[in-house]
Amino acid sequence: MSSGTTREESGEYEVRVGRHLDDRWGEWFGDLTMTREPDGTTTLRGRVADQAALHGILIKIRDLGMVLLAVRRFDD
């Protein structure tokens, strides 16, 4: 964590999972944009309110039995 950054800060995140998600799961991930990649993975991207919200997304991925490939935060 860099100086000046708090755990409560919102941010733009990209989460990549190891298979394609069906459209029906789009609502489950709220405002995140879901993109099925040509390599068979799915990328979820969007603004996350705070670290608790990010952990909630990761729990949903775990509950679906998905393989988490990457989590990336983009600077504003």
Protein Blocks (a to p, Z undefined) as FASTA:
>chain_A
ZZhiafkbgcddddddfbdcdfklmmmnomaccdddfkopacdddddfblmlmmmmmmmm
mmnopacfbdcdddZZ
